[in-house]
Amino acid sequence: MKIVKVSDQVSLKRSIETGTFEQQSIVKNIIADVRTHGDAALRTYTEKFDRVNLSSFSVPEKEIEEAYGQMKDSFVAIVREAADNIRSFHEKQLRPSWMTTEENGTILGQKITPLDSVGVYVPGGTAAYPSSVLMNVIPAKVAGVKRIVMVSPPNVHGKLPAAVLVAAREAGVEEIYKVGGAQAIAAIAYGTESIAAVDKITGPGNIFVALAKREVFGDVDIDMIAGPSEIAILADDTARADEVAADLLSQAEHDPRACSVLVTPSLELAEAVSLEVEQQLALLPRKEIATRSIADYGAIYVTVDLDEAIDIVNQLAPEHLEVITENGLELLGKIRHAGAIFIGRYSSEPVGDYFAGPNHVLPTNGTARFSSPLNIDDFQKKSSVIIYSKKALTDNGAKIAEFARMEGLEAHARAVEIRLNNDK
Amino acid sequence: MKIVKVSDQVSLKRSIETGTFEQQSIVKNIIADVRTHGDAALRTYTEKFDRVNLSSFSVPEKEIEEAYGQMKDSFVAIVREAADNIRSFHEKQLRPSWMTTEENGTILGQKITPLDSVGVYVPGGTAAYPSSVLMNVIPAKVAGVKRIVMVSPPNVHGKLPAAVLVAAREAGVEEIYKVGGAQAIAAIAYGTESIAAVDKITGPGNIFVALAKREVFGDVDIDMIAGPSEIAILADDTARADEVAADLLSQAEHDPRACSVLVTPSLELAEAVSLEVEQQLALLPRKEIATRSIADYGAIYVTVDLDEAIDIVNQLAPEHLEVITENGLELLGKIRHAGAIFIGRYSSEPVGDYFAGPNHVLPTNGTARFSSPLNIDDFQKKSSVIIYSKKALTDNGAKIAEFARMEGLEAHARAVEIRLNNDK
């Protein structure tokens, strides 16, 4: 793994996949087709892309029961405990509607309301990601969203992975449809005969799913378009090289474009981690992916001191940040930009991926400068509440009218004045 | 104004202005040019579009002092009082970072951090909108954003409107640049020699500004792309027709594509409001704009009863909602979708535009189903904090590793296990 001297500007940014013009056209056509032909279009695309002919998209209760039968009890118990942890962490984020009152009778406030409905996309393919189901569904459920829909592409037998179905049931999903790709996004954005539209779509997917989410954005809300995974580890010579290397590789195995970075003032640690990465890499099942990721996007930055290392971390604004230093907690106040911050050697990043409770859907590609982990606020919206009394309007009406006239908006001024005049 | 029977589906949605292909190309070229040539490009475009040759874009202190000299003291006092109200309402939204502790040593939490920097766009043209400056800047300031930049196109004399400069100073802006259009968005998104880049851009603008914001989104954050203004008034026969009509017109005067709707179970009120609208319209300075808006997008929906009227309102998800009924406050719990809710006859919509305190930047075009007024959360981000103790990892490590292996991510499992083994 390459050890580099820090340059003036470091960045985790990789170009965002915006798709080819052809891919964009395909997605636009699929969406238009689903809007026009509904279920018939879904059936056609499912046959074409997933190679299965479905009479109904809805997952019946029987298939969920079968899924439980296929999973080890111990695994179901782990899913349940993880779900409890995630639920508990997100419940602590709930805020009440609030109001403030003034003696003149004015009442102002914010009414907090859950979204009516949310659709969660779960990718298909060879691997099943039940953790992704938990992380997307549970916050919506805790936020009070009444209708949560899950969509995911079926295999050639017309089934979804058992682990995904179990996670969906444990998270509290009651509507699951076997449909994937851009056609699934179109279906839940605009509705078909058998699938009602939702207000927001979350969850990861391939380039076609990402393009479709961009396309329907505005008509419905979407979560972020996530980039490849990232980790930055801020460590001093109290850290163990083998543990640091293992954590770097846990991101590198996700994707050839994943990015794993160590930032340290210790040249000794840097050299030891570099060696450890090579050794551990050779033993990984996904070593091809991880090797490309480390070669193309891995780096060890050696800094003059810890303060410079923290500067680097803030410039990177990483999705995941581990702090493995003496008195790591003392550094928390200096860290301005990171999606999730893991402090201390026992807080290995996978702890947060699966189990601890905070969300694993995190801002990537430097967007932790201005974005947050998926959270309760993503599934609730606020409405301002304004109640003016007669006295409040009498006291302030003339000022409001003067402000409106200053902006050339006479009808605004008159709307206030007609009330003052009517009361005379 | 047309009185219509309610159909099954009502909607305020108007097509979103996405710009022509030519406009999109112009904007892309301007952005590329500013990224490459910096201030020189800004100077060229400012000469071309604003017809003024500027040696420096920064507004000097002297021009701000001159602006105060040009404004009536009474107006400055109103701006100051409005700013105080806006500040006070937004301060109430502040949340602390929080943590939760467990007996096994686990600490989980959310660290709330203000964005480093925000840029506010203020449109130019014939009218000056100081209220827009207050509404965009003050929440950022209250949220703790250290650097707030304002950009606005200069007039042919190279000046900004006095009211805008006064509002900017009262709101606490310390950097103001005379640059507008797509070139201004490019400058604050990517930086030039004289203007440093920001992390988020808010504020309204023309189609070129809107397209530029879409284009830079992802590299920086943006607020919503606002559509034309909307009001829905839910009223029964306790409402005065002249007041209802005046409020409908206060939105209609904004824009020919603004949308003003009355929803009422009272045919009597419907007929009286329809007449009043015609009469008041004739006397408005901006009657041409308001007439087109009322003709094209105005409607009075007469419903069977109040419950049906509330259903209609929830379907519309209006930007502004006035509730002028007996016991209006009792209906608040039934209103699920609205940007700002004004209750009672003294809570005329302009009260919220200028003075009461809640933000006037609100979700339009039905997006109140899933979006919120501009608020403190828009200028802060959260980072998850995860601290696992030795005991926490010992108790849960095997479960985390099993979950990771279930998803085929062996390096994740090993990152946890290496710690358990090292401690043996």
Boltz contact constraints between the chains, C-beta under 6 A:
constraints:
  - contact:
      token1: [A, 16]
      token2: [B, 218]
      max_distance: 6.0
  - contact:
      token1: [A, 78]
      token2: [B, 399]
      max_distance: 6.0
  - contact:
      token1: [A, 78]
      token2: [B, 402]
      max_distance: 6.0
  - contact:
      token1: [A, 78]
      token2: [B, 403]
      max_distance: 6.0
  - contact:
      token1: [A, 89]
      token2: [B, 108]
      max_distance: 6.0
  - contact:
      token1: [A, 108]
      token2: [B, 89]
      max_distance: 6.0
  - contact:
      token1: [A, 108]
      token2: [B, 357]
      max_distance: 6.0
  - contact:
      token1: [A, 113]
      token2: [B, 336]
      max_distance: 6.0
  - contact:
      token1: [A, 115]
      token2: [B, 370]
      max_distance: 6.0
  - contact:
      token1: [A, 127]
      token2: [B, 408]
      max_distance: 6.0
  - contact:
      token1: [A, 129]
      token2: [B, 407]
      max_distance: 6.0
  - contact:
      token1: [A, 199]
      token2: [B, 369]
      max_distance: 6.0
  - contact:
      token1: [A, 199]
      token2: [B, 370]
      max_distance: 6.0
  - contact:
      token1: [A, 200]
      token2: [B, 370]
      max_distance: 6.0
  - contact:
      token1: [A, 218]
      token2: [B, 16]
      max_distance: 6.0
  - contact:
      token1: [A, 221]
      token2: [B, 370]
      max_distance: 6.0
  - contact:
      token1: [A, 242]
      token2: [B, 418]
      max_distance: 6.0
  - contact:
      token1: [A, 243]
      token2: [B, 418]
      max_distance: 6.0
  - contact:
      token1: [A, 243]
      token2: [B, 419]
      max_distance: 6.0
  - contact:
      token1: [A, 246]
      token2: [B, 414]
      max_distance: 6.0
  - contact:
      token1: [A, 246]
      token2: [B, 415]
      max_distance: 6.0
  - contact:
      token1: [A, 246]
      token2: [B, 418]
      max_distance: 6.0
  - contact:
      token1: [A, 247]
      token2: [B, 415]
      max_distance: 6.0
  - contact:
      token1: [A, 249]
      token2: [B, 411]
      max_distance: 6.0
  - contact:
      token1: [A, 250]
      token2: [B, 411]
      max_distance: 6.0
  - contact:
      token1: [A, 250]
      token2: [B, 412]
      max_distance: 6.0
  - contact:
      token1: [A, 250]
      token2: [B, 415]
      max_distance: 6.0
  - contact:
      token1: [A, 253]
      token2: [B, 411]
      max_distance: 6.0
  - contact:
      token1: [A, 284]
      token2: [B, 411]
      max_distance: 6.0
  - contact:
      token1: [A, 285]
      token2: [B, 410]
      max_distance: 6.0
  - contact:
      token1: [A, 336]
      token2: [B, 113]
      max_distance: 6.0
  - contact:
      token1: [A, 338]
      token2: [B, 383]
      max_distance: 6.0
  - contact:
      token1: [A, 340]
      token2: [B, 384]
      max_distance: 6.0
  - contact:
      token1: [A, 341]
      token2: [B, 383]
      max_distance: 6.0
  - contact:
      token1: [A, 341]
      token2: [B, 385]
      max_distance: 6.0
  - contact:
      token1: [A, 342]
      token2: [B, 386]
      max_distance: 6.0
  - contact:
      token1: [A, 343]
      token2: [B, 387]
      max_distance: 6.0
  - contact:
      token1: [A, 344]
      token2: [B, 387]
      max_distance: 6.0
  - contact:
      token1: [A, 346]
      token2: [B, 388]
      max_distance: 6.0
  - contact:
      token1: [A, 346]
      token2: [B, 389]
      max_distance: 6.0
  - contact:
      token1: [A, 346]
      token2: [B, 390]
      max_distance: 6.0
  - contact:
      token1: [A, 346]
      token2: [B, 393]
      max_distance: 6.0
  - contact:
      token1: [A, 347]
      token2: [B, 386]
      max_distance: 6.0
  - contact:
      token1: [A, 347]
      token2: [B, 387]
      max_distance: 6.0
  - contact:
      token1: [A, 347]
      token2: [B, 388]
      max_distance: 6.0
  - contact:
      token1: [A, 348]
      token2: [B, 415]
      max_distance: 6.0
  - contact:
      token1: [A, 348]
      token2: [B, 416]
      max_distance: 6.0
  - contact:
      token1: [A, 350]
      token2: [B, 400]
      max_distance: 6.0
  - contact:
      token1: [A, 350]
      token2: [B, 404]
      max_distance: 6.0
  - contact:
      token1: [A, 350]
      token2: [B, 412]
      max_distance: 6.0
  - contact:
      token1: [A, 350]
      token2: [B, 415]
      max_distance: 6.0
  - contact:
      token1: [A, 350]
      token2: [B, 416]
      max_distance: 6.0
  - contact:
      token1: [A, 351]
      token2: [B, 388]
      max_distance: 6.0
  - contact:
      token1: [A, 351]
      token2: [B, 400]
      max_distance: 6.0
  - contact:
      token1: [A, 352]
      token2: [B, 386]
      max_distance: 6.0
  - contact:
      token1: [A, 354]
      token2: [B, 400]
      max_distance: 6.0
  - contact:
      token1: [A, 354]
      token2: [B, 403]
      max_distance: 6.0
  - contact:
      token1: [A, 355]
      token2: [B, 400]
      max_distance: 6.0
  - contact:
      token1: [A, 356]
      token2: [B, 386]
      max_distance: 6.0
  - contact:
      token1: [A, 357]
      token2: [B, 108]
      max_distance: 6.0
  - contact:
      token1: [A, 358]
      token2: [B, 384]
      max_distance: 6.0
  - contact:
      token1: [A, 358]
      token2: [B, 386]
      max_distance: 6.0
  - contact:
      token1: [A, 369]
      token2: [B, 199]
      max_distance: 6.0
  - contact:
      token1: [A, 370]
      token2: [B, 115]
      max_distance: 6.0
  - contact:
      token1: [A, 370]
      token2: [B, 199]
      max_distance: 6.0
  - contact:
      token1: [A, 370]
      token2: [B, 200]
      max_distance: 6.0
  - contact:
      token1: [A, 370]
      token2: [B, 221]
      max_distance: 6.0
  - contact:
      token1: [A, 370]
      token2: [B, 381]
      max_distance: 6.0
  - contact:
      token1: [A, 371]
      token2: [B, 381]
      max_distance: 6.0
  - contact:
      token1: [A, 372]
      token2: [B, 381]
      max_distance: 6.0
  - contact:
      token1: [A, 372]
      token2: [B, 382]
      max_distance: 6.0
  - contact:
      token1: [A, 373]
      token2: [B, 384]
      max_distance: 6.0
  - contact:
      token1: [A, 377]
      token2: [B, 377]
      max_distance: 6.0
  - contact:
      token1: [A, 381]
      token2: [B, 370]
      max_distance: 6.0
  - contact:
      token1: [A, 381]
      token2: [B, 371]
      max_distance: 6.0
  - contact:
      token1: [A, 381]
      token2: [B, 372]
      max_distance: 6.0
  - contact:
      token1: [A, 382]
      token2: [B, 372]
      max_distance: 6.0
  - contact:
      token1: [A, 383]
      token2: [B, 338]
      max_distance: 6.0
  - contact:
      token1: [A, 383]
      token2: [B, 341]
      max_distance: 6.0
  - contact:
      token1: [A, 384]
      token2: [B, 340]
      max_distance: 6.0
  - contact:
      token1: [A, 384]
      token2: [B, 358]
      max_distance: 6.0
  - contact:
      token1: [A, 384]
      token2: [B, 373]
      max_distance: 6.0
  - contact:
      token1: [A, 385]
      token2: [B, 341]
      max_distance: 6.0
  - contact:
      token1: [A, 386]
      token2: [B, 342]
      max_distance: 6.0
  - contact:
      token1: [A, 386]
      token2: [B, 347]
      max_distance: 6.0
  - contact:
      token1: [A, 386]
      token2: [B, 352]
      max_distance: 6.0
  - contact:
      token1: [A, 386]
      token2: [B, 356]
      max_distance: 6.0
  - contact:
      token1: [A, 386]
      token2: [B, 358]
      max_distance: 6.0
  - contact:
      token1: [A, 387]
      token2: [B, 343]
      max_distance: 6.0
  - contact:
      token1: [A, 387]
      token2: [B, 344]
      max_distance: 6.0
  - contact:
      token1: [A, 387]
      token2: [B, 347]
      max_distance: 6.0
  - contact:
      token1: [A, 388]
      token2: [B, 346]
      max_distance: 6.0
  - contact:
      token1: [A, 388]
      token2: [B, 347]
      max_distance: 6.0
  - contact:
      token1: [A, 388]
      token2: [B, 351]
      max_distance: 6.0
  - contact:
      token1: [A, 389]
      token2: [B, 346]
      max_distance: 6.0
  - contact:
      token1: [A, 390]
      token2: [B, 346]
      max_distance: 6.0
  - contact:
      token1: [A, 393]
      token2: [B, 346]
      max_distance: 6.0
  - contact:
      token1: [A, 399]
      token2: [B, 78]
      max_distance: 6.0
  - contact:
      token1: [A, 400]
      token2: [B, 350]
      max_distance: 6.0
  - contact:
      token1: [A, 400]
      token2: [B, 354]
      max_distance: 6.0
  - contact:
      token1: [A, 400]
      token2: [B, 355]
      max_distance: 6.0
  - contact:
      token1: [A, 402]
      token2: [B, 78]
      max_distance: 6.0
  - contact:
      token1: [A, 403]
      token2: [B, 78]
      max_distance: 6.0
  - contact:
      token1: [A, 403]
      token2: [B, 354]
      max_distance: 6.0
  - contact:
      token1: [A, 404]
      token2: [B, 350]
      max_distance: 6.0
  - contact:
      token1: [A, 407]
      token2: [B, 129]
      max_distance: 6.0
  - contact:
      token1: [A, 408]
      token2: [B, 127]
      max_distance: 6.0
  - contact:
      token1: [A, 410]
      token2: [B, 285]
      max_distance: 6.0
  - contact:
      token1: [A, 411]
      token2: [B, 249]
      max_distance: 6.0
  - contact:
      token1: [A, 411]
      token2: [B, 250]
      max_distance: 6.0
  - contact:
      token1: [A, 411]
      token2: [B, 253]
      max_distance: 6.0
  - contact:
      token1: [A, 411]
      token2: [B, 284]
      max_distance: 6.0
  - contact:
      token1: [A, 412]
      token2: [B, 250]
      max_distance: 6.0
  - contact:
      token1: [A, 412]
      token2: [B, 350]
      max_distance: 6.0
  - contact:
      token1: [A, 414]
      token2: [B, 246]
      max_distance: 6.0
  - contact:
      token1: [A, 415]
      token2: [B, 246]
      max_distance: 6.0
  - contact:
      token1: [A, 415]
      token2: [B, 247]
      max_distance: 6.0
  - contact:
      token1: [A, 415]
      token2: [B, 250]
      max_distance: 6.0
  - contact:
      token1: [A, 415]
      token2: [B, 348]
      max_distance: 6.0
  - contact:
      token1: [A, 415]
      token2: [B, 350]
      max_distance: 6.0
  - contact:
      token1: [A, 416]
      token2: [B, 348]
      max_distance: 6.0
  - contact:
      token1: [A, 416]
      token2: [B, 350]
      max_distance: 6.0
  - contact:
      token1: [A, 418]
      token2: [B, 242]
      max_distance: 6.0
  - contact:
      token1: [A, 418]
      token2: [B, 243]
      max_distance: 6.0
  - contact:
      token1: [A, 418]
      token2: [B, 246]
      max_distance: 6.0
  - contact:
      token1: [A, 419]
      token2: [B, 243]
      max_distance: 6.0
